[in-house]
Amino acid sequence: MKMQWIAYLGIPLIQLSTCFQIAKIYRLKRVEGVSVVFWWMVLGGLICYQVFALANMIWPYIISNALGIWLTIWYLTLYYRYKRPYRRWR
């Protein structure tokens, strides 16, 4: 438990990466080049890790995963909101 401060330092660092992506999508209103499969896999991994963290009551991971799940859902919501319909060449 002596190294728990590293987890608290890592929480904002890892979550900021998603925040920057959300800000970019919100600003540009475009999602070209985004891999939605990747984000669904991230969400699945976060949910699994959250179950583990809750079962073991590891608070830094509970906080981080809860924030990560919320940000990933927000990201996916923006993705589907700003996704352009597929257009075929004529």
N, C-alpha and C positions, 0 to 999 in steps of 0.2 A: 504494500500500500504506500510505500514511500515515494513511488514514482507516479502516483495518481495525478500530480500536477501536470504531467506531460499530456495526459488525456484531456484535461481541461484546456490546455493550450491548443491541442489539435482540433477540438470541436469547432471553434470559429474558423480555423484555417480550411478545413475540409468543406464546411458549409458555404464559405465565401465563393468557392469555385462554382457551385450551382447558382448562387445569387447573381454572379456576373453573367452567366448564361441567360438567366431569366430576364435580367435587365436588358440584355442585347435583343432578345426576342420581343420584349415589350416595346422597346424603342423602335425597332425596325419593322415590326409587325410581319416578319417573315421567318420561315423555319427551313429554308432550303439547305440541304446538306446535313441535316440533323438525323441521326440514327435513332428512330423511335424504339427499335428493338433493344438497343443498348439501355435506354432509360427504363423500359419495362423490366429488364433484367436487374438494373440497379434497384428498382423498387422492390422486386422480389427478394433480392439479397438483403436489403435493409429490413424488410419485414421478418425474414428468418433470423437475422441477427438481433432484432428487437425482442423476439420471443426468447432467445437465449439470454439476453441481458436482463429481461424481466424475471425469468426463472431464477437467475443468480443474483438479482438485485445489484447490478453493477451500474451505479448512478451516472457516471460519465457517459457510458454507452447508451443508457436509456435516454438521456437528454439529447445526445448527438443523433441517435437513430430516429427519435421522434421528430426532431427538426429536419433531418434528412428526408424522412417519409413525407412530411408536409411540403417541403420544397420540391421534391420530385413529383408529387401529385400536382402542384402548381405548374411545374414545368410541362408536364404532360397535358394539362388543361390548356395552356397557352399553345402547345404544339397543335392540338386538334382544333383550336379556335382559328389559328392563322395558317393552317395547312391549305395550300392551294389545290383545287381539284386537278386530277390528272387530265391533261389535254393531249390528244393524239395529233400527230402531224397529218395534214390533209394533202 
